[in-house]
Amino acid sequence: MANKKVIIYTQPTCPPCFEAKTWMTNQKIPFEDRDIRKDDKYLQELIRLGASATPVFQIGDEVIMGFAQDKIKSAWNDHQAK
């Protein structure tokens, strides 16, 4: 995948989403924030990924449900190595 950033599905009423975005910024991991409340297309993408809650991270082909820092960091490192 040519896209070297993380997609994170969020919503404004989600404290873990805010925490995740802050953490990713501090880790210098580039990400695209897809707010499922602002754009229904993003909600539909989230549902297609099999998720029913936020945050959800898409890193390359890997999808991580919830703010699991170790999984995110590992997937990011693997994605960067490709």
Order of alpha helices (4+ residues) and beta strands (2+ residues): beta-alpha-beta-alpha-beta-beta-alpha
